[in-house]
Each structure stands twice: as structure tokens, then as C-alpha cells.
Amino acid sequence: MKLSEVIGQEEIKERLLQMVSEGRLPHAIMLCGPQGVGKLALAVGFASYLLGEDNAMVRKLEHPDLHFTYPTIKLPSMGADHKPVSDDFAREWHELIMQGPYFSIDQWLTAMGAENQQAIITAGESDELVRKLSLKSSQGGYKVSVVWLPERMNIECANKLLKLIEEPPQQTVFLMVCEEPDKLLETIRSRVQRIDVKRLPAETMEKALVECRGIDEQSAHRISRLANGSWLKALQELQVGTENQQFLDLFILLMRLAYQRKINELKKWSETMSAFGREKQKRFLTYFLTLIRENFMFNFQQQELCYMTQEEENFARNFARFINEDNVISIYELVNRAYRDIGQNANAKIVFFDFALQMIVLLIQRK
């Protein structure tokens, strides 16, 4: 991907190019911001610029001086002493990123075949980076290391990477793509130049949807509002039969069963939820929180602050009155507790059955 092909973020593009033209390119840059706003796209586009955008190997993201680091999992086929590294999943990574540099950690987990595992960057990866970056540039120019989600490094890896950043190999540029910088070592954060990548303006997304995706202006306007500055979210809204549709159906079913106090049916609902992998369960709870927020705003007739699909809005017209100042905080706390429990490997069937029963009580707390 060329830097010019990144959706929006014109100020950051100009800033990066100016660093090069003025000869003050730092050896480590960290692009920080929410999911889907184009951090990885900027990193890939800038890496391509540094290595030569018209180079065939660069266009295919197969240049020998371009190195990608990303979270990985341990497969059953791996030996007990093996520390997973990015090269173990190079094929899956290349296939995903060539489809476009706008994807989430959940999509990456699916591509790796992860089920309930947490992906991390191991110490083995930092050892590999030291080895790779110690080699001379094959083309006589820059060596670029793109580190996606460095906050997922374990402590051993983080300490080794710190040393590498403190004493970088000649003509090496680190481009870190970070969503939760507070989880990184302070010593790493202090040694990189941080650039905050903001959410995309609605008008930028509308224009891109019309010009790049052939969407009519009315649909582009609605999708850009729903996406809330995330190009990834906009792309997901374009997909037919997305996971969100399944989540909406589960949300509606839960609320109806809880309102009707159908305990046996709620037990079946919790069993359905428990059959999902933990990452999908956490995605549902995140979606659940989003819908609670939207219904709360809808209830107080703040439609201009609501970001729902037409189907979500149709349900909200009758349901939103059940989400109010008497119960919204308690619902948020319930969801966050369930999210924490799932993350700590609690029994999902128990977590979601308790979650469903608590919703009966909370829905009563309304005026």
C-alpha cells in the first residue's frame, strides 16, 4: 500500500514525509489511536515509501528489508520449548494484510486458528528481530521493522526490544502500531516519537465510501455515522451477514426473555453463549455495551448522538425506554464484570446464566 492510498490522515502523512525531507527521521515512531483509524495502514504506507513504493517486492510486502512483528499463539503442534514467533504465521499474516491493512486482533486470531487463546509477542520474537536487523540492508537503504500491537509483548520481550531501540542497528526504523500505549513499559514510550492518530472525520469517510467503494451518498452518510471514525467499522458495515447481526439477534432475544421472566429459555440462551469461544464472547459483551449506550441516548431523545443501524434503531423505538438513569450504571457494571470473568477463564455457562438472571432484575428498575 502506498502512503497516498491511506484513507484520510493527511496531516500525519505530511508530517512523516517532512521528517524524511528534513533529515530528521527518528529511529522509532509509535502510532497510537483507536482501532480501525488507519495506524497500520500508515505504518505500511510509510514503510513502503522508505523502501521504494514502485519496487515490486514492496508492493507485494515481500521486501527483504521489511519485517513484521505481531502477536502469535502457540499451536498444539509446536514443541514444549518452542516460543512462537511471527515467522510461524507469516503465510496467514501475508494473506490477511494483502487484503488490506484495516483489520482487528479478532480477525487476526481467526486467521491463525486461535480459539480461546490470548495472542502475545514472545521473547523468541525479540531474539528473531535482533538477528534479522543485525544483517546489512539487502538494498543498501533502510531496514524497517513494523511492530503491530507492541502492548501485547510479554515482559521479557519488552525488555529485549527496549535494548534494541536504545541501540538501534544502522539505518533501522521501528514503526510501532499501538492501541493501548499505557500497557507498554514507560522506558519504551520515552524512547519513541509518539504520533496520535485520531478518528476519521465523517465527511472523509463519506467521500471515501462513495469514491472507493461505490456507495450511494445516503448510505455512505449513515455508514460513516455508524463507524464513528473507524474505517474498519465502515468496512464491516458493508459486509453482508456480519457477526453484529448475530449479536443483535442475541441481544434482542435476551431482553425479551428477561422481560418475560422465562428462566428455562434464558438458561438455553446462556448455553448458546457458552458454546462460543472466549474471544467471541468478549466481542458480544462489547457489542452489548455499545447497544446499551445507544438505547440510553435514544431514550432521552438524543438521536443525533445515536449511532445505530436501521434494524438496531427499529428495536430501540420500543425498547429504549427500559434503559434509563435508574439502571444504566448497574447494567454497565454487570457487563464489565462478565467481561472480566470471561477473560479470567470462568465457567462461561455460569457467567452468562447469572448475567441473564440479573437482567430480569435490572429491567424492572425503570420509571
C-alpha positions as CSV (number, residue, x, y, z in Angstrom):
1,M,0.0,0.0,0.0
2,K,1.2,3.5,-0.9
3,L,1.1,6.2,1.7
4,S,-1.2,8.2,-0.6
5,E,-3.7,5.3,-0.5
6,V,-4.3,5.5,3.2
7,I,-7.8,6.8,4.0
8,G,-7.6,10.4,5.3
9,Q,-4.9,11.2,8.0
10,E,-3.4,13.9,5.7
11,E,-1.7,15.8,8.5
12,I,0.2,12.7,9.6
13,K,1.2,11.7,6.1
14,E,2.6,15.2,5.6
15,R,4.4,15.1,9.0
16,L,6.0,11.7,8.2
17,L,7.2,12.9,4.7
18,Q,8.5,16.1,6.2
19,M,10.6,14.2,8.7
20,V,12.3,12.4,5.8
21,S,12.8,15.5,3.6
22,E,14.3,17.5,6.5
23,G,16.6,14.7,7.5
24,R,15.2,14.3,11.0
25,L,13.5,10.9,10.8
26,P,13.6,9.3,14.3
27,H,14.6,5.7,14.6
28,A,11.4,4.7,16.4
29,I,7.9,6.0,15.8
30,M,4.8,4.9,17.7
31,L,1.4,5.5,16.0
32,C,-1.2,5.4,18.7
33,G,-5.0,5.6,18.4
34,P,-8.3,3.6,18.5
35,Q,-8.9,0.6,16.4
36,G,-9.6,1.0,12.7
37,V,-8.5,4.6,12.1
38,G,-5.5,3.7,9.9
39,K,-2.5,3.2,12.1
40,L,-1.3,0.0,10.5
41,A,-2.1,1.5,7.1
42,L,0.0,4.5,7.8
43,A,2.9,2.2,9.0
44,V,2.7,0.0,5.9
45,G,2.4,3.0,3.6
46,F,5.3,4.8,5.2
47,A,7.5,1.7,5.2
48,S,6.7,1.3,1.5
49,Y,7.7,5.0,1.0
50,L,11.0,4.4,2.7
51,L,11.8,1.2,0.8
52,G,10.6,2.5,-2.6
53,E,6.8,2.4,-3.4
54,D,7.4,1.3,-7.0
55,N,9.5,-1.7,-6.1
56,A,7.6,-4.9,-7.0
57,M,8.7,-6.6,-3.8
58,V,7.4,-3.6,-1.7
59,R,4.1,-3.7,-3.5
60,K,3.7,-7.4,-2.5
61,L,5.0,-6.6,1.0
62,E,7.8,-9.2,0.4
63,H,10.8,-6.9,0.6
64,P,13.7,-8.5,2.5
65,D,14.3,-5.3,4.5
66,L,10.6,-5.1,5.7
67,H,10.0,-7.0,8.9
68,F,6.6,-7.5,10.5
69,T,6.2,-8.4,14.2
70,Y,2.7,-9.3,15.6
71,P,1.1,-11.2,18.4
72,T,1.0,-15.0,18.0
73,I,-0.4,-18.1,19.7
74,K,1.1,-21.5,20.5
75,L,-0.3,-24.3,18.3
76,P,-0.6,-27.9,19.7
77,S,1.9,-29.0,17.0
78,M,4.6,-26.8,18.5
79,G,7.2,-28.3,20.8
80,A,7.0,-27.6,24.6
81,D,10.2,-25.4,24.4
82,H,9.2,-23.5,21.3
83,K,8.5,-19.8,21.7
84,P,6.1,-18.8,18.9
85,V,7.4,-16.1,16.6
86,S,5.9,-14.1,13.7
87,D,7.6,-16.3,11.1
88,D,5.5,-19.2,12.3
89,F,2.4,-17.4,10.9
90,A,4.0,-15.5,8.0
91,R,1.7,-17.0,5.4
92,E,-1.5,-16.2,7.4
93,W,-0.3,-12.7,8.1
94,H,0.6,-12.0,4.5
95,E,-2.7,-13.2,3.2
96,L,-4.6,-11.0,5.7
97,I,-2.6,-7.8,5.2
98,M,-2.7,-8.1,1.4
99,Q,-6.5,-7.9,1.7
100,G,-6.0,-4.5,3.3
101,P,-4.2,-3.1,6.4
102,Y,-7.5,-2.5,8.2
103,F,-8.3,-5.4,10.5
104,S,-8.7,-6.2,14.2
105,I,-6.9,-8.5,16.6
106,D,-10.0,-10.7,16.5
107,Q,-9.7,-11.1,12.7
108,W,-6.0,-12.0,13.2
109,L,-6.9,-14.6,15.8
110,T,-9.3,-16.2,13.4
111,A,-6.7,-16.2,10.7
112,M,-4.3,-18.0,13.0
113,G,-6.9,-20.6,14.0
114,A,-7.0,-19.4,17.6
115,E,-9.9,-20.5,19.8
116,N,-9.6,-19.4,23.4
117,Q,-6.0,-18.3,23.4
118,Q,-4.6,-14.9,24.1
119,A,-2.1,-13.8,21.5
120,I,1.2,-12.3,22.7
121,I,4.6,-11.3,21.4
122,T,7.1,-13.6,22.9
123,A,10.8,-13.2,23.8
124,G,11.6,-15.5,20.9
125,E,10.3,-12.8,18.6
126,S,12.7,-10.2,20.0
127,D,15.6,-12.6,19.5
128,E,14.5,-13.0,15.9
129,L,14.4,-9.2,15.4
130,V,17.9,-8.8,16.8
131,R,19.1,-11.5,14.4
132,K,17.3,-10.0,11.3
133,L,18.1,-6.4,12.0
134,S,21.8,-7.2,12.6
135,L,22.1,-8.1,8.9
136,K,23.0,-5.4,6.4
137,S,20.3,-3.9,4.3
138,S,19.9,-6.0,1.2
139,Q,19.1,-3.0,-1.0
140,G,21.5,-0.5,0.7
141,G,18.8,1.6,2.2
142,Y,16.5,1.5,5.2
143,K,15.5,-1.6,7.2
144,V,12.0,-1.2,8.5
145,S,10.5,-3.1,11.5
146,V,6.7,-2.8,11.8
147,V,5.6,-3.9,15.2
148,W,1.8,-4.3,15.4
149,L,0.3,-4.1,18.9
150,P,3.5,-3.9,20.9
151,E,1.4,-3.7,24.1
152,R,1.0,-7.4,23.8
153,M,4.7,-8.1,24.3
154,N,5.5,-10.1,27.4
155,I,7.9,-8.5,29.8
156,E,10.9,-10.5,28.6
157,C,10.3,-9.4,25.0
158,A,9.6,-5.8,26.0
159,N,13.0,-5.6,27.8
160,K,14.9,-7.0,24.9
161,L,13.1,-4.7,22.5
162,L,13.9,-1.8,24.7
163,K,17.6,-2.6,24.4
164,L,17.3,-2.8,20.6
165,I,15.6,0.6,20.5
166,E,18.2,2.1,22.7
167,E,21.0,0.8,20.4
168,P,19.3,0.5,17.0
169,P,21.2,-1.1,14.1
170,Q,22.3,1.3,11.4
171,Q,19.6,2.7,9.1
172,T,16.8,0.9,11.0
173,V,13.4,2.4,11.6
174,F,10.9,1.0,14.0
175,L,7.2,1.7,13.3
176,M,5.0,0.7,16.2
177,V,1.3,0.4,15.9
178,C,-0.3,0.7,19.3
179,E,-3.9,0.8,20.7
180,E,-3.1,0.7,24.4
181,P,0.1,2.6,25.0
182,D,-0.4,2.7,28.8
183,K,0.3,-1.0,28.8
184,L,3.8,-0.5,27.4
185,L,6.9,0.0,29.5
186,E,7.4,3.7,30.3
187,T,11.0,3.3,29.2
188,I,9.9,2.2,25.8
189,R,7.4,5.0,25.5
190,S,10.0,7.5,26.4
191,R,12.3,6.4,23.6
192,V,9.9,6.6,20.7
193,Q,8.3,9.5,19.0
194,R,4.6,9.2,19.6
195,I,2.1,10.3,16.9
196,D,-1.6,10.2,17.9
197,V,-3.8,9.0,15.1
198,K,-7.3,10.4,15.5
199,R,-10.7,9.1,14.4
200,L,-11.5,9.9,10.8
201,P,-13.9,12.8,10.2
202,A,-17.4,11.7,8.9
203,E,-17.0,13.7,5.7
204,T,-13.7,12.0,4.9
205,M,-15.3,8.6,5.4
206,E,-18.3,9.5,3.3
207,K,-16.2,10.7,0.4
208,A,-14.0,7.5,0.6
209,L,-17.1,5.3,0.7
210,V,-18.5,6.9,-2.4
211,E,-15.3,7.1,-4.4
212,C,-13.5,3.9,-3.3
213,R,-16.5,1.6,-2.6
214,G,-19.1,2.9,-5.0
215,I,-21.7,3.5,-2.2
216,D,-24.6,6.0,-2.8
217,E,-24.3,9.2,-0.8
218,Q,-27.2,8.4,1.6
219,S,-25.8,5.0,2.5
220,A,-22.3,6.5,2.9
221,H,-23.7,9.1,5.3
222,R,-25.4,6.6,7.5
223,I,-22.4,4.2,7.5
224,S,-20.0,7.0,8.3
225,R,-22.1,7.9,11.4
226,L,-22.2,4.3,12.5
227,A,-18.5,3.8,12.0
228,N,-17.6,6.7,14.4
229,G,-14.3,7.5,12.8
230,S,-13.2,3.9,12.2
231,W,-12.7,2.8,8.6
232,L,-12.5,-0.8,9.8
233,K,-16.0,-0.4,11.3
234,A,-17.2,1.1,8.0
235,L,-15.9,-1.9,6.1
236,Q,-17.6,-4.3,8.5
237,E,-20.9,-2.4,8.0
238,L,-20.6,-3.1,4.2
239,Q,-20.3,-6.8,4.7
240,V,-23.4,-8.9,4.4
241,G,-24.3,-11.1,7.3
242,T,-21.7,-9.7,9.7
243,E,-21.2,-11.0,13.2
244,N,-23.1,-8.0,14.5
245,Q,-26.3,-9.3,13.1
246,Q,-26.0,-12.4,15.2
247,F,-25.1,-10.3,18.2
248,L,-28.2,-8.1,17.7
249,D,-30.4,-11.2,17.5
250,L,-28.9,-12.5,20.7
251,F,-29.3,-9.1,22.4
252,I,-33.0,-8.9,21.4
253,L,-33.7,-12.4,22.5
254,L,-32.1,-11.9,25.9
255,M,-34.1,-8.7,26.5
256,R,-37.4,-10.3,25.5
257,L,-36.8,-13.4,27.6
258,A,-35.6,-11.4,30.6
259,Y,-38.7,-9.1,30.4
260,Q,-41.0,-12.2,30.2
261,R,-39.0,-13.9,33.0
262,K,-38.6,-17.1,31.0
263,I,-36.0,-18.8,33.2
264,N,-35.7,-22.0,31.2
265,E,-35.3,-20.1,27.9
266,L,-32.7,-17.9,29.5
267,K,-30.8,-21.0,30.5
268,K,-30.8,-22.1,26.9
269,W,-29.7,-18.6,25.8
270,S,-26.7,-18.9,28.2
271,E,-25.8,-22.3,26.8
272,T,-25.8,-20.8,23.3
273,M,-23.4,-18.1,24.5
274,S,-21.2,-20.6,26.3
275,A,-20.6,-22.5,23.1
276,F,-18.8,-19.5,21.6
277,G,-15.0,-19.1,22.0
278,R,-14.0,-16.7,24.7
279,E,-12.9,-14.0,22.2
280,K,-16.3,-14.1,20.6
281,Q,-18.0,-14.0,24.0
282,K,-16.0,-10.8,24.8
283,R,-16.9,-9.3,21.4
284,F,-20.6,-9.9,22.2
285,L,-20.2,-8.2,25.6
286,T,-18.5,-5.2,23.9
287,Y,-21.3,-5.0,21.4
288,F,-23.9,-5.3,24.2
289,L,-22.3,-2.3,26.0
290,T,-22.5,-0.3,22.8
291,L,-26.2,-1.0,22.3
292,I,-26.9,-0.2,25.9
293,R,-25.3,3.2,25.4
294,E,-27.2,3.8,22.2
295,N,-30.5,2.9,23.7
296,F,-29.8,5.2,26.7
297,M,-29.2,8.1,24.3
298,F,-32.2,7.2,22.2
299,N,-34.4,7.0,25.3
300,F,-33.5,10.7,26.1
301,Q,-34.3,11.7,22.5
302,Q,-30.7,12.4,21.6
303,Q,-30.9,10.8,18.2
304,E,-28.2,13.0,16.8
305,L,-25.8,11.3,19.2
306,C,-27.0,7.8,18.3
307,Y,-25.1,5.5,16.0
308,M,-27.2,2.5,15.2
309,T,-28.1,0.5,12.1
310,Q,-31.7,0.8,10.9
311,E,-32.5,-2.6,12.4
312,E,-31.0,-1.6,15.8
313,E,-33.0,1.6,15.7
314,N,-36.2,-0.2,14.9
315,F,-35.8,-2.3,18.1
316,A,-34.8,0.7,20.1
317,R,-38.0,2.5,19.4
318,N,-39.9,0.2,21.7
319,F,-37.0,-1.0,23.9
320,A,-35.0,2.2,24.7
321,R,-37.4,3.2,27.5
322,F,-36.2,0.3,29.5
323,I,-32.7,1.7,29.7
324,N,-32.6,4.8,31.9
325,E,-30.7,6.6,34.7
326,D,-32.1,4.1,37.2
327,N,-30.4,1.0,35.7
328,V,-27.8,2.0,33.1
329,I,-24.9,2.2,35.5
330,S,-25.8,-1.2,37.1
331,I,-26.1,-2.7,33.6
332,Y,-22.6,-1.4,32.7
333,E,-21.2,-2.9,35.9
334,L,-22.8,-6.2,35.2
335,V,-21.4,-6.4,31.6
336,N,-17.9,-5.3,32.8
337,R,-18.0,-8.0,35.5
338,A,-19.0,-10.7,33.0
339,Y,-16.2,-9.5,30.6
340,R,-13.7,-9.7,33.4
341,D,-14.9,-13.2,34.4
342,I,-14.7,-14.5,30.8
343,G,-11.2,-13.0,30.5
344,Q,-10.2,-14.9,33.6
345,N,-11.5,-18.2,32.2
346,A,-14.5,-18.5,34.5
347,N,-17.2,-21.1,33.5
348,A,-19.0,-19.3,30.6
349,K,-22.3,-21.1,31.1
350,I,-22.5,-19.9,34.8
351,V,-21.3,-16.4,33.9
352,F,-23.9,-15.9,31.1
353,F,-26.8,-17.6,33.1
354,D,-26.1,-15.3,36.0
355,F,-25.9,-12.4,33.5
356,A,-29.3,-13.3,32.1
357,L,-30.9,-13.6,35.5
358,Q,-29.5,-10.3,36.6
359,M,-31.0,-8.6,33.5
360,I,-34.5,-9.6,34.8
361,V,-33.9,-7.6,37.9
362,L,-32.3,-4.6,36.1
363,L,-35.0,-4.2,33.6
364,I,-37.6,-3.8,36.4
365,Q,-35.6,-0.8,37.6
366,R,-37.3,1.7,35.4
367,K,-39.8,4.5,35.8
